[in-house]
Amino acid sequence: MTSAQEGPGTPPRTWSRSLFTSLRLTSLRLRLVVVFSLIALTAAVSASGIAYWLNREAVLTRTQDAALGDFKEAMQDRVAALPRQPTKDELDRAARNMAHGSQGYSVVLIGENPDGRTVVGTSELDAFTVDDVPASLRKAVNKPVAEKSDDGADEETYRLFWQREVEGGTPYLVGGTRVMGGGPTGYMLKSLEPEAKDLNSLAWSLGIATALALIGAALLAQAAATTVLKPVHRLGVAARRLGEGKLDTRLRVSGTDELAELSRTFNSTAASLEKKVADMSAREESSRRFVADMSHELRTPLTAITAVTEVLEEEEDSLDPMIAPAVRLVVSETRRLNDLVENLMEVTRFDAGTARLVLDDVDIADQITACIDARAWLDAVDLDAERGITARLDPRRLDVILANLIGNALKHGGSPVRVSVHQEGDELVISVRDQGPGIPEEVLPHVFDRFYKASASRPRSEGSGLGLSIALENAHIHGGEITAANSPGGGAVFTLRLPSGEGTGSGDDAGDGGDDGGTDQQAKKADR
């Protein structure tokens, strides 16, 4: 039906993965086989049961009718010819003559001799006696039934009665009647064991046929499952490859059935997805290149403007009081613009995947102390960190993270800010807690979004809205994470988790190159 194209560079399937896939397919295959088998079993058992019942009734009815018919004729031909009050010898002789017929049954005859005593004649002594006749059958035989005679008068007559009995596991047919107009009463006993054996053989034959039908259904179900599941498996493999980013994955399609149509739909969807992803990647690359180029182009004039503003700032005391506020505004906005450009360049490096780590063994307490000392935050920050806790990290990027988190806490939560450090297994955990009102619940999911500001009324605030986003990216490149929450006692708490082992994160020991030289300035700004 369909098959996935195996392009060059496709990694070989591992044994465990193949086994897992095989088990999953076997589970579905098993369900299909079970359903097919149950349907076949139900149909075969129903057909066999009906066939057995019909044959059983036909065999028993034919044997029963033949035996009872022969017994009735024998009663009419032989017993009716006896005297109305026969002797025991006459009854024995008549019973033996009746039993020697083609049906092979035993006979008991009951009559009255001339002395008025009951006499019994049997075809086989002790083989079949009056005691072997069911009481219900004797009662039915001896009960007269009134019928109309030819001249319309009522007369007493007797009919032929029968019933089936099972004794010792062997089925028997027992029948009885009485000679019309008075005379001996006769009972016959015929074994149905040959018929039972024939029916057992038939049952075994039907059982074997049912088993063969079940096996055949299972084989057909297996073949059907293979026919259906192979294309489904290939479609699953193709979908998995597509999910792994191999957007050129396609299925070879043949046929016109539903699975072929599904494969065509998959190919169409994959082609559309590939085109859209390519377009989005091109637009993203163009946008990223534009931001990077713009940032680089702005650095040269900003450097000159920054030098001029620094001179103006130094001469602020000698300026005209009417001009001084304007100079302070220019200085402030120039610094803000310079920080924004540096932040944009850093974000561009993260998006392009060119940011790298320069790893070193860092004493965490010393690093935090240096961070807050460089920014004159010593009086506003309480540090709870034991000396000697070290980790393999990038010192500059850790400084960026700490500066953003602590500065953010001071700016929005107020001092004192408490910074605590401890280890949980192989993780280094740094918590920054402020004393402010906390973060609104609707803001919490967005605190790390780029350019996000909690208050829309301060769009011209000092921060750019990139500080926490850059801090999070620096944590991710180390293989760590930053979470924000509200402390039960009040205030916001940001928790930084970093792996303390060597070789963490996605970076390496290579430096960032010249593009990263100016990013130290971004640590001076911390924005929520």
C-alpha positions in Angstrom: 0.0 0.0 0.0 2.4 2.7 1.2 5.9 2.9 2.4 8.1 5.6 3.9 11.1 6.8 2.0 14.3 6.1 3.8 16.5 9.0 2.8 20.3 9.2 3.2 21.5 9.8 6.7 18.5 8.0 8.3 19.7 6.6 11.7 19.3 2.8 12.0 16.6 1.6 14.3 17.9 0.2 17.5 16.8 -3.3 18.7 14.8 -2.0 21.6 13.0 0.6 19.5 12.1 -2.1 17.0 10.9 -4.4 19.8 8.8 -1.7 21.3 7.2 -0.9 17.9 6.7 -4.6 17.3 5.0 -5.0 20.7 2.6 -2.1 20.0 1.8 -3.5 16.5 1.4 -7.0 18.0 -1.1 -5.6 20.5 -3.3 -4.2 17.7 -2.7 -7.3 15.6 -3.8 -9.5 18.5 -7.0 -7.5 18.9 -7.8 -8.0 15.2 -7.0 -11.7 15.4 -9.2 -12.1 18.5 -12.1 -10.2 17.0 -11.9 -12.3 13.8 -11.5 -15.5 15.7 -14.5 -14.7 18.0 -16.7 -13.9 15.0 -15.6 -17.2 13.3 -16.0 -19.1 16.5 -19.5 -17.8 17.1 -20.5 -18.6 13.5 -18.9 -22.0 13.5 -20.4 -23.0 16.9 -23.8 -21.7 15.9 -23.7 -23.6 12.6 -22.4 -26.8 14.3 -24.9 -26.6 17.0 -27.8 -26.3 14.6 -26.4 -29.0 12.4 -26.0 -31.3 15.4 -29.5 -30.7 16.7 -31.1 -31.2 13.3 -29.2 -34.5 12.7 -29.8 -35.7 16.3 -33.5 -35.2 15.9 -33.5 -36.8 12.5 -31.5 -39.9 13.6 -33.5 -40.4 16.8 -36.9 -39.8 15.2 -36.1 -42.3 12.3 -34.9 -45.0 14.7 -37.8 -44.4 17.1 -40.4 -44.4 14.4 -39.0 -47.6 12.9 -38.9 -49.4 16.2 -42.3 -48.3 17.4 -43.9 -49.1 14.0 -42.4 -52.6 14.0 -43.5 -53.1 17.7 -47.0 -52.0 16.9 -47.3 -54.3 13.9 -45.9 -57.2 15.9 -48.5 -56.5 18.6 -51.2 -56.6 16.1 -50.0 -59.6 14.2 -48.7 -61.9 17.0 -50.2 -60.8 20.3 -53.7 -60.1 18.9 -53.7 -63.7 17.6 -53.2 -65.1 21.2 -56.2 -66.2 23.3 -57.7 -63.5 25.5 -56.4 -65.4 28.5 -53.0 -66.8 27.3 -50.7 -68.9 29.3 -47.2 -67.9 30.3 -45.6 -70.2 27.6 -47.7 -68.5 25.0 -46.7 -65.1 26.1 -43.0 -66.1 26.2 -43.2 -67.6 22.7 -44.9 -64.4 21.3 -42.4 -62.1 23.1 -39.4 -64.1 21.6 -40.9 -64.0 18.2 -41.5 -60.2 18.4 -37.9 -59.6 19.7 -36.4 -61.6 16.7 -37.5 -58.8 14.3 -35.2 -56.5 12.4 -35.3 -53.7 15.1 -33.6 -55.7 17.8 -35.6 -54.7 20.9 -36.6 -56.6 24.1 -40.3 -57.4 24.8 -42.4 -57.9 27.9 -46.0 -59.1 27.6 -48.5 -59.0 30.4 -51.8 -60.9 30.4 -54.2 -62.9 32.5 -54.4 -66.7 32.4 -57.6 -68.7 32.6 -57.2 -68.8 36.4 -57.4 -65.0 36.5 -53.8 -64.6 37.6 -51.4 -62.1 36.0 -48.8 -63.8 33.9 -45.7 -62.2 32.3 -43.9 -63.3 29.2 -40.4 -62.0 28.3 -38.2 -62.3 25.3 -35.0 -62.4 27.4 -35.1 -63.5 31.0 -33.9 -60.8 33.4 -32.8 -58.6 30.5 -36.1 -56.6 30.4 -38.7 -56.9 33.1 -41.9 -55.1 34.1 -39.9 -53.3 36.8 -37.8 -51.7 34.1 -40.8 -50.0 32.6 -41.2 -46.4 34.0 -44.3 -46.1 36.2 -45.5 -43.0 34.2 -45.4 -45.1 31.0 -47.4 -48.0 32.6 -50.0 -45.5 33.9 -50.4 -44.0 30.4 -50.7 -47.4 28.7 -53.3 -48.6 31.2 -55.4 -45.5 31.0 -58.2 -46.0 28.5 -59.1 -43.2 26.0 -62.7 -42.9 24.7 -63.0 -42.7 20.9 -65.9 -42.8 18.6 -66.7 -46.0 16.8 -67.8 -46.2 13.1 -71.4 -46.3 14.2 -71.0 -43.2 16.4 -70.9 -45.1 19.8 -68.2 -44.5 22.3 -65.8 -47.4 22.9 -62.7 -47.9 25.0 -59.3 -48.1 23.1 -55.7 -48.0 23.9 -52.8 -46.2 22.1 -49.1 -46.6 21.7 -47.0 -44.6 24.2 -43.2 -44.1 24.4 -40.5 -42.2 26.2 -36.7 -42.0 26.2 -34.7 -42.9 29.2 -31.0 -42.8 30.1 -29.7 -45.5 32.4 -26.0 -46.0 33.2 -25.1 -43.4 30.5 -26.9 -45.4 27.8 -30.0 -44.0 26.2 -33.0 -46.3 25.7 -36.4 -46.1 24.0 -39.3 -47.6 26.0 -42.7 -48.1 24.4 -45.9 -49.7 25.4 -49.4 -50.5 24.2 -52.4 -52.8 24.8 -54.3 -54.9 22.3 -57.5 -53.2 21.3 -60.6 -54.9 22.4 -58.9 -56.5 25.4 -55.8 -58.7 25.5 -52.2 -58.7 26.7 -50.3 -55.5 27.3 -46.9 -55.2 25.6 -43.8 -53.2 26.4 -40.6 -52.9 24.3 -37.1 -51.7 25.2 -34.6 -50.6 22.5 -31.1 -49.4 23.1 -30.2 -46.2 21.4 -26.4 -46.7 22.0 -25.5 -47.1 18.3 -27.3 -43.9 17.5 -25.6 -42.2 20.4 -22.2 -43.3 19.2 -23.1 -42.0 15.7 -24.1 -38.7 17.2 -20.9 -38.5 19.3 -18.9 -39.1 16.1 -20.9 -36.3 14.5 -20.2 -34.0 17.4 -16.5 -34.7 17.2 -16.5 -34.1 13.5 -18.3 -30.8 14.0 -15.9 -29.9 16.8 -12.9 -30.6 14.6 -14.6 -28.6 11.8 -15.1 -25.7 14.2 -11.5 -25.8 15.4 -10.3 -25.8 11.8 -12.6 -22.9 11.0 -11.2 -21.0 14.0 -7.6 -21.7 12.9 -8.5 -20.6 9.4 -10.1 -17.4 10.7 -7.0 -16.7 12.8 -4.8 -17.1 9.8 -7.1 -14.9 7.7 -7.1 -12.3 10.5 -3.3 -12.4 10.7 -3.1 -11.9 6.9 -5.7 -9.1 7.1 -3.9 -7.5 10.0 -0.6 -7.6 8.2 -2.2 -6.0 5.1 -3.7 -3.2 7.2 -1.0 -2.7 9.8 2.0 -2.5 7.5 0.8 0.7 5.9 -0.2 2.0 9.3 3.2 1.2 10.7 4.9 2.9 7.8 2.6 5.9 8.3 3.6 5.9 12.0 7.3 5.8 11.1 6.8 8.7 8.7 4.9 10.7 11.2 7.6 10.1 13.8 10.3 11.2 11.4 8.2 14.3 10.6 7.9 15.0 14.3 11.7 14.8 14.6 12.0 17.6 12.2 12.6 15.6 9.0 10.1 17.6 7.0 11.1 16.0 3.7 9.6 12.7 4.7 7.1 11.3 2.2 5.2 8.1 1.7 5.2 6.1 -1.6 1.6 5.6 -2.5 0.0 2.9 -4.6 -3.6 1.9 -4.9 -6.8 3.7 -4.5 -8.1 2.4 -1.2 -8.6 4.4 2.0 -5.1 3.8 3.3 -3.6 5.1 0.0 -5.8 8.2 0.3 -4.6 8.7 3.8 -1.0 8.4 2.6 -1.7 11.1 -0.1 -3.2 13.3 2.6 -0.1 12.8 4.8 2.2 13.7 1.9 0.1 16.8 1.1 0.2 17.8 4.7 3.9 17.2 5.1 4.6 19.3 1.9 2.5 22.1 3.2 4.1 22.0 6.6 7.6 21.9 5.0 6.8 25.0 2.9 5.3 26.9 5.9 8.2 26.0 8.2 10.6 27.1 5.5 8.8 30.4 5.0 8.7 31.0 8.8 12.4 30.1 9.1 13.2 32.5 6.3 11.2 35.3 7.9 12.7 34.6 11.3 16.2 34.6 9.9 15.5 37.8 8.1 14.1 39.4 11.2 17.0 38.2 13.3 19.5 39.4 10.8 17.7 42.8 10.7 17.9 43.1 14.5 21.6 42.1 14.5 22.5 44.4 11.7 20.5 47.3 13.2 22.2 46.7 16.6 25.6 46.7 15.0 24.9 49.8 13.0 23.6 51.6 16.1 26.7 50.8 18.2 29.0 53.2 16.3 26.9 56.3 16.6 25.9 55.3 20.2 29.6 55.1 21.1 30.1 58.6 19.9 26.9 59.9 21.6 27.8 58.1 24.8 31.2 59.8 24.9 29.6 63.2 24.3 27.0 62.6 27.1 29.7 61.6 29.5 31.4 64.9 28.8 28.1 66.7 29.3 27.5 64.9 32.5 30.9 65.9 33.9 30.2 69.5 33.0 26.6 69.4 34.4 27.4 71.7 37.4 28.7 74.4 35.1 25.8 74.4 32.7 22.9 76.9 32.6 20.2 75.8 35.0 17.7 75.9 32.2 19.8 73.5 30.1 20.8 71.0 32.9 17.5 69.1 33.0 17.7 68.5 29.2 21.3 67.3 29.6 20.3 64.9 32.3 17.5 63.5 30.2 19.8 63.1 27.2 22.3 61.2 29.4 19.6 59.0 30.8 18.0 58.1 27.5 21.4 57.5 25.9 22.3 55.0 28.5 18.9 53.4 28.2 19.3 53.2 24.4 22.8 51.7 24.8 21.5 49.1 27.2 18.6 48.2 24.8 21.0 47.7 21.9 23.3 45.5 24.0 20.3 43.5 25.1 19.0 43.1 21.6 22.4 41.8 20.4 22.4 39.3 23.3 18.9 38.1 22.4 19.9 37.8 18.8 22.8 35.6 19.7 20.5 33.3 21.8 18.0 33.1 18.9 20.8 32.3 16.4 22.3 29.6 18.7 25.7 31.3 18.7 25.9 32.0 22.4 28.6 29.9 24.1 29.8 29.3 27.6 33.2 30.0 29.0 33.2 27.6 31.9 35.3 28.0 35.1 35.2 26.8 38.7 33.2 29.5 40.5 32.9 30.0 44.2 29.2 31.0 44.4 29.4 33.1 47.6 32.3 35.1 46.2 30.5 35.5 42.8 27.3 36.9 44.5 29.4 39.2 46.7 31.3 40.6 43.7 28.0 41.1 41.8 26.3 43.1 44.6 29.5 45.0 45.5 30.1 46.1 41.9 26.6 47.7 41.9 26.7 49.1 45.4 23.9 46.9 46.7 25.7 45.6 49.8 23.5 47.6 52.2 20.3 46.4 50.5 21.0 42.7 50.1 21.3 39.9 52.8 23.4 37.0 51.6 22.9 33.5 53.1 25.6 31.4 51.4 28.2 29.1 52.9 31.8 29.6 51.7 33.2 26.8 49.6 30.2 26.0 47.5 31.6 25.8 44.0 30.2 25.0 40.5 31.4 24.7 37.0 29.8 27.7 35.4 30.3 30.7 33.1 31.1 33.6 35.6 30.0 36.4 33.3 26.7 34.8 32.5 26.1 33.9 36.1 26.8 37.6 37.0 24.2 38.6 34.3 21.6 36.3 35.9 22.2 37.5 39.4 22.3 41.2 38.5 18.9 40.9 36.7 17.3 38.9 39.5 18.6 41.0 42.4 18.1 44.3 40.6 14.6 43.3 39.7 13.8 42.5 43.3 15.2 45.8 44.5 13.4 47.8 41.9 9.9 46.2 42.3 10.0 44.7 45.8 12.2 46.9 47.8 15.0 46.1 50.2 16.2 44.2 52.0 16.5 41.5 49.3 17.5 38.1 50.7 19.7 35.8 48.6 20.2 32.2 49.8 22.3 29.5 48.3 22.1 25.7 48.9 22.6 22.4 47.1 20.0 19.8 46.4 21.8 16.7 45.1 23.7 17.7 41.9 21.8 21.0 41.7 22.8 24.4 42.8 19.8 26.4 44.0 19.9 30.2 44.4 16.8 32.0 45.7 16.2 35.7 45.5 13.3 36.9 47.8 12.1 40.5 48.1 9.8 42.3 50.6 7.3 43.7 48.2 3.7 43.0 47.5 4.5 40.0 45.3 3.6 39.4 41.7 -0.1 39.4 40.5 -1.3 35.9 39.6 -2.2 37.0 36.1 1.4 38.3 35.6 3.3 35.3 36.9 3.1 33.3 33.6 4.5 36.2 31.6 7.3 37.5 33.8 10.0 36.0 31.5 8.4 37.1 28.3 10.3 39.5 26.2 9.3 43.2 26.4 6.5 42.2 28.9 5.7 44.9 31.5 3.3 44.2 34.3 1.8 47.8 34.1 0.7 49.2 30.8 0.7 52.7 32.4 4.5 52.8 32.4 5.5 52.0 28.8 8.4 54.5 29.1 9.8 52.9 32.3 13.6 52.6 32.7 13.7 48.9 31.8 13.4 47.4 28.4 11.5 44.2 29.5 14.4 42.0 28.3 16.3 41.5 31.6 14.4 38.5 33.0 14.2 37.0 29.5 18.0 37.2 29.1 18.5 35.8 32.6 16.3 32.8 31.7 18.2 32.2 28.5 21.5 32.3 30.4 20.1 29.7 32.8 18.9 27.5 29.9 22.4 27.6 28.2 23.8 26.2 31.5 21.1 23.5 31.5 19.3 25.2 34.3 15.9 26.9 35.0 14.5 29.9 36.7 11.0 29.9 38.3 9.0 32.8 39.7 6.5 32.5 42.6 5.0 34.4 45.5 6.3 33.7 49.0 3.7 32.6 51.6 5.0 35.3 53.9 4.7 38.0 51.3 7.0 39.2 48.5 8.2 37.5 45.3 10.8 34.8 45.1 12.8 33.8 42.0 14.6 30.5 42.2 17.6 29.7 40.0 18.5 26.0 39.6 21.8 25.2 37.9 23.6 21.8 37.5 26.8 22.0 39.6 28.7 19.4 37.6 31.1 19.8 34.7 30.0 19.8 31.1 26.5 21.1 31.7 24.3 23.1 29.4 24.6 23.5 25.7 27.7 25.6 25.7 31.4 24.7 25.6 34.7 26.3 26.8 35.0 28.5 23.7 34.4 32.2 24.1 31.7 34.2 22.5 34.1 36.3 20.3 34.0 40.0 19.8 30.2 40.2 19.6 29.8 39.5 23.2 32.2 42.0 24.5 29.7 44.7 25.4 27.1 42.6 27.2 28.5 43.3 30.7 26.6 46.5 30.6 23.3 44.7 30.5 23.8 43.5 34.0 23.4 47.0 35.2 19.7 46.9 34.2 17.2 44.6 35.8 13.6 44.7 34.5 10.5 42.9 35.4 
